[in-house]
């Protein structure tokens, strides 16, 4: 697909007065419909219940329809893949025995995994709420676009609720103002059929509710593990409200330290109780980064949950299956087929893989390190971290590699840099219009519930589009790099 014809004359060239009017509609709709975040706390507003609109794109961003449809097709296979990897104890041991020696965070998580395996896992039901993220890669000659996977998230996949609201916002602006079309001569018209339906507002609650039903106690609650002072609380609150309104499941918000303080295990099944509430499902929206464990108390809280009969999302095995090292190994020849023996399925998923390389003490690892030192502009180094702001890009790679021992390098992988074609759009942050070149990253949510070999749910759960300035390497909305968007399929 040619990028020249794809993104020409976009976004609609509206006069400033019309842009301000459109921004007013967007900001007010966002605040009225809960498309909001908490502003950073200051000394003057620390106790005030303030909100601001979430950072958003004023117009939906063009995205190839065939690539979007492929991403939707991939997701049930990625759900299946995560489960297969997590259930392969020998594979996890082979990878984590070495990785845990060079990454303290992974090491502590792996210790919990091993301790519970030795004690015996009491809960066989698994709940996976994943998200696979993709960027468009432009060929060197500029003529072709190919969608490539950035990463697969198996813990705390955020913005499902607010993403669904952004899709609704863009549909409202299209119907209410028509500024996308007749007021914008020279640009391609946008129709409602070009803005795909997005189920992400309700999908996470659907997955949690399915697991809650299978747990078998209609009086039990769900618990969301959260960070203290969470600014993105409203994305999480929508899950809580959907869960209660549609399924009658009450949800408690607790930090890891609070769970340790207030929680206990009862009986031979080690049922988890918070106060008088039996916990059917424990859903992590925290616990994915070392900063979520400032003391040993948080690790004790994580162990308490892992030992319990509550259904974990994710359990330690699913969390480990989402590490970058696993992603790199799965891209090696023949490895994907170990977990997806169907050739048609493995061939389909491999289409979205980009170049992934080890940085360990193997021959391939030394070769990759040499490539990164001599031609760093084509690569990004990734540690085993989630949450944005952790990667090392291009020209910064050699100085970091030069300081690392071979053993330290093993905590990272090397990935081909995905070069996305820039397009124009207008971002809205704190009520201000920000015009310029942007790139968009598509995420697709996945819902998985299984019990041994019995699969109770394997679905796609809607999508997320994050758009950032083309000059920014990172793409996290919560980290301040990007805005929430929706795809305009072309």
C-alpha positions in Angstrom: 0.0 0.0 0.0 1.4 3.4 -1.0 1.7 5.9 1.8 1.6 8.8 -0.6 -2.0 8.1 -1.6 -3.1 6.7 1.8 -2.5 9.7 4.0 -2.9 12.6 1.5 -4.9 15.7 2.6 -5.4 14.5 6.2 -6.7 15.7 8.6 -9.5 17.8 7.3 -8.2 21.4 6.7 -10.6 23.3 8.9 -10.3 27.0 9.7 -9.2 27.8 13.3 -12.7 28.8 14.4 -14.1 25.4 13.3 -11.2 23.6 15.0 -11.9 25.4 18.2 -15.6 24.6 18.0 -14.7 20.9 17.3 -12.3 20.9 20.2 -15.0 22.3 22.5 -17.4 19.5 21.5 -14.7 16.9 22.1 -13.5 18.2 25.5 -17.0 18.6 26.9 -18.2 15.3 25.5 -15.2 13.6 27.1 -15.8 15.1 30.5 -19.5 14.5 30.4 -19.0 10.8 29.5 -16.2 9.8 31.8 -13.4 10.0 29.3 -11.2 11.5 32.0 -8.1 11.2 34.0 -6.9 12.8 37.3 -4.4 15.7 36.8 -1.1 15.4 38.6 -1.5 16.2 42.3 -0.2 19.6 43.5 0.0 21.2 46.9 -3.2 23.2 46.0 -5.4 20.3 44.7 -4.1 17.3 46.5 -7.4 16.6 48.3 -9.8 18.1 45.6 -11.7 15.6 43.4 -10.4 17.1 40.1 -10.5 15.6 36.7 -9.5 16.6 33.2 -10.3 15.1 29.8 -8.0 12.3 28.8 -5.5 13.2 26.1 -7.2 12.5 22.8 -6.8 12.8 19.0 -9.3 15.3 17.5 -9.7 13.2 14.4 -9.6 9.4 14.0 -6.3 8.4 12.5 -6.1 6.6 9.2 -5.2 2.9 9.5 -5.2 0.2 6.8 -8.4 -1.8 7.0 -6.6 -5.1 6.0 -4.0 -4.6 8.7 -6.7 -3.9 11.3 -8.6 -7.0 10.3 -5.4 -9.1 10.5 -4.8 -7.9 14.0 -8.3 -9.0 15.0 -7.7 -12.4 13.4 -4.4 -12.8 15.3 -5.7 -12.2 18.8 -7.4 -15.5 19.6 -4.2 -17.2 18.4 -2.1 -15.1 20.7 -4.4 -15.9 23.6 -3.9 -19.6 22.8 -0.1 -19.1 22.6 0.2 -17.4 26.0 -1.7 -20.3 27.6 0.5 -22.9 25.9 3.7 -21.2 26.9 2.5 -20.7 30.5 1.6 -24.4 30.8 5.0 -25.6 29.5 6.9 -25.9 32.8 10.1 -27.1 31.2 10.2 -24.2 28.7 9.6 -21.6 31.5 12.4 -23.2 33.6 14.8 -23.2 30.6 14.3 -19.5 30.0 13.8 -18.2 33.5 16.7 -20.1 35.2 19.1 -17.9 33.3 17.0 -14.7 33.0 16.2 -14.6 36.7 20.0 -14.4 37.5 20.3 -11.1 35.7 17.0 -9.4 36.4 16.0 -9.1 40.1 12.4 -8.3 39.3 11.9 -11.4 37.1 13.9 -13.4 39.6 11.5 -12.6 42.5 8.4 -13.3 40.3 10.0 -16.6 39.2 10.7 -17.5 42.9 7.0 -17.0 43.6 6.1 -19.2 40.6 8.5 -22.0 41.8 7.3 -21.8 45.5 3.7 -22.2 44.5 4.4 -25.0 42.1 6.3 -26.8 44.8 3.4 -26.3 47.3 0.8 -27.3 44.7 -1.3 -25.0 42.6 -4.9 -25.1 44.0 -6.6 -23.1 41.3 -6.7 -24.6 37.8 -8.8 -21.9 36.2 -6.8 -19.3 34.3 -8.0 -15.9 33.2 -6.0 -14.0 30.5 -6.8 -10.4 29.6 -4.1 -9.6 27.1 -3.3 -6.9 24.6 -1.1 -7.3 21.5 0.4 -4.0 20.1 1.4 -3.3 16.5 3.0 -0.5 14.4 3.0 -0.1 10.7 6.4 -0.5 9.2 7.3 1.4 6.0 9.6 -0.4 3.5 12.9 1.4 2.7 11.6 2.4 -0.7 8.5 3.9 0.9 6.0 1.9 -1.2 4.8 -0.8 1.2 3.3 -0.9 4.6 3.4 -4.0 6.8 2.0 -4.3 10.3 4.5 -5.7 12.8 4.1 -6.6 16.5 5.7 -4.4 19.1 4.9 -6.5 22.1 2.3 -8.8 23.8 1.1 -7.6 27.2 -0.2 -10.2 29.7 -0.6 -8.0 32.8 -2.4 -4.7 33.4 -3.3 -4.0 29.8 -4.8 -0.6 30.3 -7.1 1.9 28.6 -9.7 -0.6 27.4 -12.5 1.5 28.9 -11.3 4.9 27.7 -10.5 3.5 24.3 -14.1 2.4 23.8 -15.2 5.9 24.8 -12.8 7.5 22.3 -14.4 5.4 19.6 -17.8 6.7 20.7 -16.5 10.2 20.8 -15.3 10.2 17.2 -18.6 8.7 16.0 -20.4 11.4 17.9 -18.3 14.2 16.3 -18.9 12.7 12.9 -22.6 12.6 13.3 -23.0 15.9 15.3 -20.8 18.3 13.3 -20.0 16.8 10.0 -16.7 18.7 10.2 -15.0 15.5 9.1 -16.6 15.8 5.7 -18.5 18.7 4.0 -16.8 21.4 6.1 -13.4 19.9 5.0 -13.2 20.1 1.2 -10.2 18.3 -0.3 -10.0 15.5 2.1 -11.6 12.1 1.8 -15.0 11.7 3.5 -15.3 9.6 6.6 -18.4 7.5 7.1 -19.6 5.6 10.1 -18.6 2.3 8.3 -15.0 3.6 8.4 -15.0 3.7 12.2 -15.1 0.1 13.5 -17.2 -0.9 16.5 -15.2 -1.2 19.6 -16.2 -3.6 22.4 -13.3 -2.7 24.7 -15.5 -0.7 27.1 -17.2 -3.8 28.3 -14.9 -6.7 27.3 -12.6 -6.8 30.4 -15.6 -7.0 32.7 -17.0 -9.8 30.5 -13.8 -11.8 31.0 -13.7 -11.2 34.7 -17.4 -12.1 35.0 -16.9 -15.4 33.2 -14.1 -16.4 35.6 -16.2 -15.3 38.5 -19.1 -17.6 37.4 -16.7 -20.5 37.1 -15.3 -19.9 40.6 -18.7 -21.1 41.8 -19.6 -18.7 44.7 -22.2 -16.1 43.9 -21.4 -14.2 47.1 -17.7 -13.8 46.2 -16.2 -10.6 45.1 -13.5 -9.5 42.6 -10.4 -7.6 43.6 -8.5 -5.1 41.4 -4.9 -4.7 42.5 -4.1 -1.0 42.0 -1.3 1.5 42.5 -1.7 4.1 45.3 -2.7 7.5 43.8 -3.6 6.1 40.4 -4.3 8.9 37.9 -5.9 6.5 35.4 -8.5 5.4 38.0 -11.5 6.1 35.7 -10.4 3.7 33.0 -10.4 1.2 35.9 -13.6 2.4 37.5 -15.5 1.7 34.2 -14.6 -1.9 34.6 -15.8 -1.9 38.2 -19.1 -0.3 37.2 -19.7 -2.6 34.1 -18.9 -5.6 36.3 -21.5 -4.7 38.8 -24.2 -3.2 36.5 -24.1 -6.1 34.0 -23.1 -9.1 36.1 -23.8 -8.1 39.7 -20.2 -8.7 40.7 -18.9 -6.3 43.3 -15.2 -5.2 42.9 -12.8 -4.0 45.6 -9.8 -1.8 44.9 -6.7 -2.8 46.9 -3.0 -2.2 46.8 -0.6 -5.2 47.3 0.3 -3.9 50.8 -3.4 -3.6 51.7 -4.0 -7.2 50.5 -1.2 -8.4 52.7 -2.6 -6.5 55.6 -6.2 -7.3 55.2 -6.1 -10.7 53.4 -5.9 -14.2 54.7 -6.1 -17.7 53.3 -8.6 -20.2 54.7 -9.0 -23.9 54.5 -7.1 -26.6 52.5 -8.1 -24.8 49.3 -6.4 -21.6 50.6 -9.4 -19.4 49.7 -8.6 -15.8 49.8 -10.6 -13.5 52.0 -10.3 -9.7 52.3 -12.1 -8.9 55.5 -15.3 -10.9 55.3 -15.3 -11.1 51.5 -14.2 -14.2 49.7 -12.3 -13.3 46.6 -13.1 -15.1 43.4 -10.9 -13.2 40.9 -7.8 -11.1 41.5 -7.2 -8.7 38.6 -3.9 -6.9 38.5 -3.7 -3.3 37.3 -0.5 -3.0 39.3 2.4 -5.3 40.0 4.0 -5.1 36.6 7.0 -2.9 37.5 9.7 -2.9 40.3 8.2 0.4 41.5 5.1 -1.4 42.5 7.1 -3.3 45.1 8.9 -0.6 47.2 9.2 -3.0 50.1 9.1 -6.7 50.8 5.5 -6.3 52.0 4.3 -5.9 48.4 6.1 -9.1 47.4 4.5 -10.9 50.3 1.1 -9.6 49.1 1.8 -11.0 45.6 2.8 -14.4 47.1 -0.4 -14.5 49.2 -2.5 -14.0 46.1 -0.5 -16.5 44.1 -0.9 -19.2 46.8 -4.6 -18.6 47.0 -7.6 -20.2 45.4 -8.7 -17.0 43.7 -8.4 -16.9 39.9 -5.5 -14.7 39.1 -5.3 -12.3 36.1 -2.5 -12.9 35.5 -1.0 -15.7 37.5 2.8 -15.8 37.7 3.1 -18.1 34.7 1.1 -15.8 32.5 3.1 -12.8 33.7 6.4 -14.6 32.9 5.0 -15.6 29.5 4.7 -11.9 28.6 8.4 -11.1 29.1 10.4 -9.7 26.2 12.8 -12.7 26.4 9.9 -15.1 25.7 8.8 -12.9 22.8 12.3 -13.0 21.3 12.6 -16.8 21.7 9.2 -17.4 20.1 10.4 -15.6 17.0 13.2 -18.1 16.6 12.8 -20.7 13.8 10.6 -23.6 14.9 9.8 -22.2 18.4 6.3 -21.0 17.6 5.4 -24.4 16.2 6.3 -25.9 19.6 3.2 -24.2 21.0 1.0 -23.8 18.0 1.4 -27.1 16.1 -1.1 -26.0 13.4 1.1 -24.8 10.5 -1.6 -22.5 9.3 -1.8 -20.8 12.7 1.9 -20.5 13.3 2.5 -19.2 9.7 -0.2 -16.6 10.2 1.2 -15.3 13.5 4.8 -15.3 12.2 3.7 -12.7 9.5 3.6 -10.0 12.2 7.0 -10.7 13.8 9.8 -8.3 13.3 13.5 -9.1 13.8 14.2 -10.1 17.4 17.6 -11.1 18.7 19.1 -12.3 21.9 21.9 -10.4 23.7 23.2 -13.3 25.7 26.4 -15.2 25.7 25.4 -17.3 22.7 26.9 -16.9 19.2 23.7 -15.2 18.1 23.8 -12.9 21.1 27.4 -11.8 20.3 26.4 -11.2 16.7 23.4 -9.1 17.7 25.5 -7.1 20.1 28.0 -6.4 17.3 25.2 -5.3 15.0 23.8 -3.0 17.6 27.3 -1.4 18.2 28.1 -0.8 14.5 24.6 0.0 13.1 22.6 1.1 16.1 20.1 3.3 14.2 18.2 0.2 13.1 17.5 -1.2 16.5 15.9 -0.8 19.9 17.0 -2.5 23.1 14.3 -3.7 25.4 14.4 -4.8 29.1 11.9 -7.1 30.8 9.7 -4.2 31.8 6.2 -2.8 31.1 4.8 0.7 31.5 6.8 2.8 29.0 10.0 4.8 29.2 12.3 1.8 29.6 13.7 1.1 26.1 17.0 2.2 24.7 16.9 3.5 21.1 19.3 3.8 18.2 22.3 6.1 18.9 21.9 5.6 22.7 22.5 1.8 22.4 26.3 1.7 22.0 27.1 3.7 25.2 24.8 1.5 27.2 26.1 -1.8 25.7 29.7 -0.6 26.3 29.0 -0.5 30.1 27.3 -3.9 30.2 28.9 -7.2 30.9 27.7 -10.2 28.8 25.8 -11.4 31.8 24.0 -8.0 32.1 23.2 -8.0 28.4 21.1 -11.1 28.9 18.5 -9.0 30.6 17.7 -7.3 27.3 16.6 -8.3 23.8 17.4 -6.5 20.6 14.6 -5.6 18.2 14.5 -4.2 14.7 13.3 -0.6 14.8 9.8 -0.4 13.3 9.7 2.7 11.1 6.2 4.0 10.9 5.2 6.4 8.2 4.2 9.8 9.8 0.8 11.3 9.1 -0.8 14.5 10.2 -3.3 14.8 13.0 -4.3 17.1 15.8 -3.9 16.0 19.5 -5.7 17.6 22.4 -4.0 17.7 25.8 -5.2 19.8 28.7 -7.5 21.7 26.4 -4.8 22.7 24.0 -4.5 21.7 20.3 -1.2 20.2 19.2 -0.7 19.9 15.5 2.0 17.9 13.7 3.4 14.7 12.4 2.2 11.6 14.3 2.4 7.8 14.3 -0.3 5.4 15.6 0.1 2.1 17.5 -2.8 -0.3 17.4 -3.5 -2.6 20.3 -6.0 -5.5 20.3 -7.4 -6.9 23.5 -7.8 -10.6 24.1 -10.1 -12.6 26.5 -9.1 -16.1 27.6 -10.6 -18.3 30.3 -9.6 -22.0 30.6 -9.4 -24.9 33.0 -6.8 -27.4 32.0 -7.6 -28.4 28.4 -11.1 -26.9 28.5 -11.3 -23.5 26.9 -14.3 -21.5 28.2 -13.6 -18.3 26.4 -11.2 -17.2 23.6 -12.2 -13.9 22.1 -11.0 -10.6 20.8 -12.0 -7.9 23.2 -11.9 -4.7 21.1 -9.1 -2.3 20.3 -6.9 0.6 21.4 -5.2 3.2 19.1 -2.5 5.4 20.7 -1.1 8.2 18.7 2.0 10.1 19.5 4.3 12.8 18.0 6.4 11.2 15.3 9.5 12.4 17.1 8.7 10.4 20.2 10.1 6.9 20.7 7.8 5.9 23.5 4.1 5.4 23.1 2.5 5.2 26.6 -0.6 7.4 27.3 -0.2 7.1 31.1 3.5 7.9 30.8 2.6 11.1 28.9 3.9 10.2 25.5 0.7 9.6 23.5 -3.0 10.3 23.2 -6.0 8.1 22.9 -7.3 7.7 19.3 -9.5 5.5 17.2 -8.9 4.0 13.7 -10.3 5.5 10.5 -10.1 2.4 8.3 -8.9 3.0 4.7 
